[in-house]
């Protein structure tokens, strides 16, 4: 049995000021693809382990990942997809295809790049070859996705720690399908809701209950997979919305029944996700009332893994305005400031107008005077439980020490969810009173265990938790919580053959 494996992972924020280009992706193919993912907690690693266990022949095609930003250029989407399809065709005939995609990837003139990729792969392999695809649980499933995939599987964790496990589930499913042991049929129910991301944690609250419902379904007879897809909210596309997905073994009615059951449960809990957050000043006052530290302040509205450019300065400006003389670790993206600091040199003092250049609609520059402490290449690897081993390249970086503030300035956007971001630049978060992270919830996994408190802050940005403040134009209406919605699902949106 010959199985092609591939991955293109990009999450789009259509309100982000920075477009996505092909050169933003860290790409690998052939044997390099397998080698690079052996050390990562990734879906591809799971694919490889499951297929090797099943003694399948693996055809490594293409893998690519980049940080969240705006829509990808149309030509770049076509070229990446064409490269993937070319390699699949070059393998002669394949018996199955495993794809790791995000599900919230949009491009110029294309609301669902994931659907486009699946469509082109389906054309290449024909209707008889099974395609199994894994998605981030923040996927917004489009018709072009479910019409071209035989089985759709999603993560069960947020923050995401089960990438390898999800890949293993998908690999085992396609191997069992090719052996004729199962015949997957997939039911999808779209749910008219889009809510803030701060409370989508799988270890607590209503979202945990939803995931537990899906996992309980997977233990029932003939259910191969069940997933909750909590659409990434900063995605202005025509098919935006949550979805429940159930894959059953050769039983359409069962797949539909269980998907509807899960959708009704999700809908009944929808109001729990609309919760106000403290303002910058309120969050800082709250943090200063807490004995000791660190206190992690999550600037989700500028979340770099949600599409924020990373140059927001709302919390940093608040610290400066309040003249808080406590140890602070802060991070901001500003390539101009990086060059100015490098020109000044390590050990020298420099005055910089930091941030507010990439997304001036939401951010303003703040003036900082300090000593250049570190100049680096901005490369590090995740060391925490999510995306373990993944290489991050933030371009040239500097650390400026201004009073009690250690300010990391990077040339390019990058994830701030792992303390290794700071530690790789000589900043130890546990020695701080305040630690700033640009993440609505992903940073909880690594920062909550080392923090006295984790405070999500309502600040301006293209990842704002106040969704009504964003200029949506394409999303379907009516949709909760923007509108009063009557929703009582009685049939699945789609059931695969």
C-alpha positions in Angstrom: 0.0 0.0 0.0 1.5 3.3 -1.1 0.4 6.4 0.8 1.4 10.0 -0.1 1.8 12.4 2.9 1.9 16.2 2.7 1.2 19.2 4.9 0.6 22.9 4.2 -0.2 24.8 7.5 -1.2 28.4 7.5 -3.9 30.1 9.5 -5.2 33.3 8.0 -6.5 36.4 9.7 -8.2 38.4 7.0 -7.9 41.6 9.1 -4.2 41.3 9.3 -2.2 44.1 7.5 0.5 41.7 6.4 -0.1 39.4 3.4 1.2 35.8 3.3 3.7 34.9 0.6 5.3 31.7 -0.5 8.7 32.7 0.9 7.2 32.9 4.4 6.8 29.1 4.5 9.5 26.8 5.9 9.3 24.1 3.2 10.6 20.5 3.1 10.2 17.7 0.7 11.3 14.1 0.1 13.5 12.5 2.7 14.1 15.9 4.2 10.4 16.1 5.1 10.5 12.9 7.1 13.8 13.7 8.8 12.7 17.2 9.8 9.4 16.0 11.4 11.0 13.1 13.3 11.9 15.5 16.1 8.7 17.5 16.1 5.3 17.0 17.7 3.5 17.2 14.3 0.8 15.5 12.3 3.4 14.4 9.7 5.4 12.7 12.5 2.2 10.8 13.4 1.5 9.9 9.8 5.0 8.4 9.4 4.8 6.4 12.7 1.4 5.0 11.9 2.2 4.1 8.3 5.5 2.5 9.2 3.6 0.4 11.9 1.1 -0.6 9.1 4.0 -1.5 6.8 2.8 1.0 4.1 5.1 2.6 1.6 5.4 6.2 2.4 5.6 8.9 -0.4 6.8 12.1 1.3 5.5 14.9 -0.9 5.8 18.5 0.6 5.5 20.1 4.0 5.3 23.8 4.8 4.4 26.0 7.8 4.3 29.7 8.5 3.0 32.0 11.2 -0.5 33.4 10.9 -1.0 36.5 8.8 -3.2 37.8 6.0 -4.5 36.2 2.8 -1.9 34.4 0.7 -1.2 35.8 -2.8 -3.1 33.9 -5.5 0.0 33.0 -7.5 1.8 31.7 -4.3 -1.2 29.5 -3.4 -1.3 28.0 -6.9 2.5 27.4 -7.0 2.6 25.7 -3.6 -0.4 23.5 -4.6 1.1 22.7 -8.0 4.3 21.6 -6.4 2.4 19.3 -4.1 0.3 17.8 -6.9 3.4 17.4 -9.2 5.1 15.3 -6.5 2.0 13.1 -6.0 1.7 12.5 -9.7 5.5 11.8 -10.0 5.0 8.9 -7.5 3.0 7.1 -10.2 -0.2 5.7 -8.6 -0.8 6.0 -4.9 -3.3 4.1 -2.9 -4.1 6.8 -0.4 -3.3 10.4 0.6 -2.8 11.9 4.1 -2.9 15.6 4.3 -2.3 17.9 7.3 -4.0 21.3 6.7 -5.2 24.0 9.0 -8.7 24.7 7.9 -8.7 28.5 8.3 -6.3 29.3 5.4 -7.6 32.0 3.0 -6.1 33.6 -0.1 -6.7 36.3 -2.7 -10.0 35.4 -4.3 -10.1 32.1 -2.4 -11.9 31.8 0.9 -10.7 28.3 1.6 -7.2 27.5 0.4 -7.5 24.2 2.2 -10.5 23.4 0.1 -8.5 24.4 -3.0 -5.6 22.1 -2.1 -8.0 19.2 -1.5 -9.8 19.9 -4.8 -6.5 19.8 -6.8 -5.3 16.7 -5.0 -8.6 15.0 -5.7 -8.3 15.8 -9.4 -4.8 14.4 -9.4 -5.6 11.0 -7.7 -9.2 10.5 -8.9 -12.4 9.6 -7.0 -11.4 6.1 -5.9 -8.3 7.0 -3.8 -9.1 7.7 -0.2 -8.0 11.1 1.2 -7.9 11.6 4.9 -7.2 15.1 6.2 -6.3 16.5 9.6 -7.2 20.0 10.7 -6.5 22.4 13.6 -9.7 22.5 15.7 -10.0 26.2 14.8 -10.9 25.2 11.2 -13.8 26.8 9.4 -15.0 24.0 7.1 -16.0 24.9 3.6 -17.9 22.9 1.1 -14.8 22.4 -1.0 -13.2 20.7 2.0 -15.9 18.1 2.8 -16.6 17.4 -0.9 -13.0 16.3 -1.5 -12.1 14.4 1.7 -13.2 10.9 2.7 -12.5 11.5 6.4 -11.9 14.7 8.4 -10.1 14.6 11.8 -9.4 17.4 14.2 -7.2 18.0 17.2 -8.8 17.4 20.6 -6.6 19.8 22.5 -6.3 23.6 22.8 -3.6 24.7 23.3 -2.6 22.1 20.8 -0.5 19.2 22.2 -2.0 16.3 20.3 -0.6 16.9 16.8 1.3 13.7 16.7 -1.6 11.8 18.2 -4.0 13.3 15.6 -1.6 12.2 12.8 -1.4 8.7 14.3 -5.2 8.5 14.3 -5.4 9.6 10.7 -2.6 7.2 9.6 -4.2 4.3 11.3 -7.6 5.1 9.7 -6.2 5.3 6.2 -4.3 2.0 6.7 -7.4 0.3 7.9 -9.4 1.7 5.0 -6.8 0.4 2.5 -6.9 -3.0 4.1 -10.7 -3.0 3.6 -11.4 -3.2 7.3 -13.4 0.0 7.4 -15.2 2.3 5.0 -15.3 5.8 6.4 -18.3 8.1 5.8 -18.2 11.6 7.1 -21.0 13.8 8.4 -20.5 17.6 8.8 -22.9 19.9 10.5 -22.3 23.6 10.2 -23.2 25.7 13.3 -24.0 29.5 12.9 -21.7 30.8 15.5 -18.3 32.6 15.8 -17.0 33.6 19.2 -13.9 35.0 20.9 -11.0 32.6 21.3 -9.9 33.3 24.9 -12.2 30.6 26.4 -11.5 27.8 23.9 -9.3 25.8 26.3 -9.8 22.0 26.2 -8.9 21.5 29.9 -11.7 23.6 31.5 -15.2 25.0 31.1 -17.7 24.4 28.4 -15.1 23.9 25.7 -13.7 21.0 27.6 -17.2 19.5 27.9 -17.5 19.7 24.1 -14.3 17.9 23.5 -15.2 15.3 26.0 -18.5 14.8 24.2 -16.6 14.2 20.9 -14.2 11.8 22.6 -17.1 9.9 24.2 -18.6 9.5 20.8 -15.4 7.9 19.5 -15.8 5.1 22.0 -19.2 4.1 20.6 -19.5 1.2 18.1 -18.7 2.0 14.5 -17.6 5.6 15.2 -14.1 6.2 13.8 -13.7 9.8 14.7 -15.6 12.8 16.2 -14.4 16.4 16.1 -15.4 19.9 17.2 -14.2 22.7 14.9 -14.4 26.0 16.7 -13.8 28.4 13.8 -11.0 30.9 14.1 -12.9 34.1 14.6 -10.8 36.6 12.6 -11.7 35.1 9.3 -14.1 37.1 7.1 -15.2 34.4 4.7 -18.6 33.3 3.4 -18.6 29.9 5.1 -17.4 31.0 8.5 -18.8 29.1 11.4 -18.3 26.2 13.8 -18.9 22.6 12.8 -19.3 19.2 14.3 -17.8 16.3 12.3 -18.3 12.6 12.8 -16.7 9.8 10.8 -18.5 6.4 11.0 -17.8 3.0 9.5 -20.0 2.5 6.4 -23.1 4.0 8.0 -24.3 7.3 6.8 -27.3 7.5 9.1 -25.1 6.8 12.2 -22.6 9.5 11.1 -25.4 12.0 10.7 -27.1 11.1 13.9 -24.0 11.5 16.0 -22.9 14.7 14.3 -26.3 16.3 14.9 -26.1 15.2 18.6 -22.7 16.9 19.0 -23.9 20.0 17.1 -26.9 20.4 19.5 -24.7 20.1 22.5 -22.3 22.8 21.1 -25.1 25.1 20.4 -26.6 24.8 23.9 -23.3 26.1 25.4 -22.7 29.0 23.0 -23.3 31.9 25.4 -20.5 30.7 27.7 -18.0 32.1 25.2 -19.1 35.7 25.2 -17.2 37.1 28.2 -15.8 40.6 28.7 -12.1 41.0 29.5 -10.3 43.6 31.6 -8.9 46.7 29.9 -5.2 47.4 29.9 -5.4 49.6 33.0 -7.6 47.2 34.8 -5.3 44.3 34.0 -2.2 46.1 35.2 -3.9 47.2 38.4 -5.0 43.6 39.0 -1.5 42.3 38.3 0.1 44.7 40.7 -2.2 43.6 43.5 -0.9 40.1 43.2 2.0 39.2 45.5 5.1 38.1 43.6 5.3 36.9 40.0 5.4 36.4 37.3 2.0 37.5 36.2 1.4 36.8 32.5 -0.5 39.4 30.5 -2.0 38.0 27.3 -2.3 40.6 24.6 -4.5 38.4 22.5 -5.7 41.2 20.2 -2.2 41.3 18.7 -1.7 37.5 18.9 1.0 36.5 16.4 -0.4 33.0 16.1 -3.8 34.5 15.3 -2.6 36.9 12.6 -1.6 40.0 14.7 1.5 41.6 13.3 3.1 41.6 16.7 3.8 45.4 16.8 1.0 46.3 19.3 2.2 48.4 22.2 -1.0 48.8 24.3 0.3 47.0 27.4 3.9 48.3 27.1 2.5 51.8 26.8 0.4 51.2 29.9 3.4 50.1 31.9 5.4 53.1 30.8 2.4 55.5 31.5 1.9 54.1 35.0 5.7 54.2 35.6 5.7 50.6 37.0 9.1 50.0 38.4 9.0 46.2 38.3 10.8 43.6 36.2 9.0 43.3 32.9 9.6 41.0 29.9 8.0 42.4 26.7 8.2 41.6 23.0 7.3 43.6 19.9 7.9 43.3 16.1 9.7 46.3 14.6 12.4 45.8 11.9 13.3 49.5 11.8 14.0 49.5 15.5 16.0 46.3 15.2 18.3 47.9 12.6 18.7 51.0 14.7 19.7 49.0 17.7 22.2 46.9 15.7 23.7 50.0 14.4 24.2 51.3 17.9 25.8 48.1 19.0 25.8 45.9 22.1 26.5 47.9 25.3 25.5 51.2 23.9 22.4 53.3 24.7 19.8 54.0 22.0 16.4 55.8 21.8 13.8 54.0 19.7 10.2 54.6 18.6 9.0 51.0 18.9 6.0 49.3 17.4 2.9 50.8 15.7 4.4 50.7 12.2 2.7 47.6 10.7 -0.8 48.1 11.9 -1.3 51.8 12.7 -5.0 51.4 12.8 -4.6 49.6 16.1 -1.2 50.5 17.5 1.0 53.5 18.2 4.8 53.7 18.6 6.2 54.2 22.1 9.5 55.8 22.8 12.0 53.7 24.7 15.6 54.6 25.7 17.8 51.8 26.9 21.0 49.8 26.5 21.4 47.2 23.7 22.1 44.0 25.6 21.7 41.2 22.9 21.8 40.9 19.1 20.7 37.6 17.7 19.6 35.7 14.6 16.2 35.2 16.1 16.1 31.4 15.7 14.9 29.0 18.4 12.9 25.8 18.8 9.8 25.1 20.8 10.7 23.3 24.0 7.3 23.1 25.5 4.5 20.6 25.0 2.9 22.2 21.9 4.7 22.1 18.6 7.7 20.5 20.4 10.8 20.8 18.3 9.4 23.2 15.7 12.0 25.7 14.4 11.0 29.4 14.6 12.8 32.1 12.6 12.0 35.6 13.7 14.7 37.3 11.7 17.3 39.5 13.4 16.4 40.3 17.0 17.7 42.6 19.8 17.1 43.0 23.5 16.9 46.5 24.9 17.1 47.0 28.7 15.2 50.1 29.7 15.1 50.5 33.5 13.4 47.4 34.7 12.0 46.4 31.3 13.7 43.8 29.1 12.3 44.4 25.6 12.8 41.8 22.9 12.4 43.4 19.4 12.2 41.1 16.4 12.5 41.7 12.7 9.6 39.4 11.9 6.5 38.0 13.6 6.8 34.8 15.5 5.0 32.8 18.1 5.2 34.0 21.7 3.5 31.0 23.3 6.7 29.3 24.5 9.0 30.8 27.2 11.9 29.7 25.0 11.2 32.8 23.0 12.5 34.9 25.9 15.0 32.3 27.3 16.8 32.0 23.9 17.5 35.7 24.3 18.7 35.6 27.9 15.5 36.7 29.5 14.1 34.4 32.2 10.3 34.9 32.6 10.2 33.4 36.1 12.4 36.3 37.3 9.9 38.9 36.1 6.9 40.5 37.8 5.1 41.0 34.4 5.5 38.9 31.3 3.8 40.0 28.0 2.8 37.4 25.5 0.9 38.0 22.3 -1.5 35.2 22.5 -5.2 34.8 23.4 -4.9 31.3 24.8 -2.0 29.3 23.3 0.4 30.6 25.9 -1.6 29.2 28.8 -0.1 25.8 28.3 3.5 26.9 29.2 2.9 30.1 31.2 0.1 29.1 33.6 2.4 26.5 35.4 5.1 29.1 36.0 2.8 32.1 36.7 1.0 33.5 39.8 -1.8 34.5 37.4 -2.6 34.6 33.7 -4.7 37.6 32.6 -6.2 37.9 29.2 -6.4 41.6 28.3 -8.8 43.5 26.1 -6.5 45.7 24.0 -6.9 46.9 20.4 -5.8 44.8 17.5 -6.8 42.7 14.5 -7.4 39.7 16.8 -9.7 41.6 19.1 -11.9 39.6 21.4 -14.6 42.3 20.6 -15.6 40.7 17.3 -18.3 43.3 16.7 -15.5 45.9 16.5 -14.0 44.3 13.4 -15.1 45.2 9.8 -16.8 41.9 8.8 -18.2 42.0 5.3 -18.4 38.4 4.0 -19.3 36.2 6.9 -22.8 34.5 6.7 -25.7 36.2 8.5 -27.5 35.6 10.7 -24.7 34.3 13.0 -24.3 34.2 16.8 -23.6 36.5 18.7 -24.0 39.2 16.0 -27.6 38.2 15.5 -30.5 36.5 17.1 -30.4 33.1 15.6 -32.9 30.2 15.6 -30.9 27.0 15.1 -32.2 23.5 15.7 -30.1 21.2 13.4 -32.2 18.4 12.0 -30.0 17.2 9.2 -26.3 17.1 8.4 -24.9 19.8 6.1 -23.1 17.0 4.2 -22.6 13.3 4.4 -19.8 11.8 2.3 -20.2 8.7 0.1 
